[in-house]
């Protein structure tokens, strides 16, 4: 996954739009998409800042939550196939 744009770039882009520059010119000048700029402006309007969203879960939850119990299970049933272990 790519890294989010820096806070400084976000603030510069929003400041340029607030000064009256056209969104398309700002997005071309800073090499960002017009949609990205619109999302930053919308986030600033809703929350008061345009910081990147952090600490959100990506992907699915782990199916195994108790690793010690899983290790004991794997030792006990180690000779079986994955399919057989999944049935248990």
C-alpha positions in Angstrom: 0.0 0.0 0.0 1.3 3.4 -0.8 1.9 6.0 1.9 -0.5 8.9 2.4 0.4 12.3 1.1 2.2 14.6 3.6 0.2 16.9 5.9 2.2 19.8 4.4 1.2 19.0 0.8 -2.4 18.7 1.9 -2.4 22.1 3.6 -0.7 23.8 0.7 -3.2 22.4 -1.8 -6.2 23.5 0.4 -4.6 27.0 1.0 -4.2 27.4 -2.8 -7.9 26.6 -3.4 -9.0 28.9 -0.6 -6.9 31.7 -2.2 -9.0 31.4 -5.3 -6.9 29.2 -7.5 -8.8 26.7 -9.6 -8.9 23.1 -8.3 -7.8 21.7 -11.6 -4.7 24.0 -11.7 -3.8 23.1 -8.1 -4.1 19.4 -8.8 -2.0 19.6 -11.9 0.7 21.8 -10.2 1.0 19.5 -7.2 0.6 16.3 -9.3 -2.4 15.0 -7.3 -5.8 13.9 -8.7 -8.7 16.3 -8.7 -10.7 13.7 -6.7 -8.0 13.6 -4.0 -8.1 17.3 -3.7 -11.9 17.2 -3.4 -11.7 14.6 -0.7 -9.2 16.7 1.3 -11.5 19.7 1.0 -14.5 17.7 2.1 -12.6 16.2 5.1 -11.5 19.7 6.1 -15.1 21.0 5.9 -16.4 18.1 8.0 -13.6 17.7 10.6 -11.7 21.0 10.5 -8.4 19.4 9.4 -7.2 17.3 6.4 -5.0 14.8 8.2 -4.7 11.3 6.8 -6.8 8.6 8.4 -4.7 6.3 10.5 -5.1 3.2 12.6 -7.8 1.5 10.6 -8.0 -2.2 10.2 -6.9 -3.6 6.8 -7.9 -7.0 5.7 -9.8 -9.7 7.6 -9.6 -10.5 11.3 -7.4 -13.4 12.2 -9.3 -16.6 12.7 -6.9 -17.8 15.4 -7.0 -15.6 18.5 -5.6 -18.0 21.1 -2.2 -18.9 19.8 -1.3 -21.1 22.8 -4.4 -23.2 22.4 -3.7 -23.5 18.7 -0.1 -24.7 19.3 -1.5 -27.5 21.6 -4.1 -28.4 19.0 -1.4 -28.6 16.3 0.9 -30.8 18.5 -2.0 -33.1 19.2 -3.3 -33.4 15.6 0.0 -32.7 13.7 -0.2 -35.9 11.7 -3.4 -35.0 10.0 -4.0 -33.0 6.8 -5.1 -29.4 6.9 -8.6 -30.5 5.8 -8.9 -33.0 8.6 -7.7 -30.4 11.1 -10.1 -27.8 9.8 -13.0 -30.3 10.4 -11.9 -30.7 14.0 
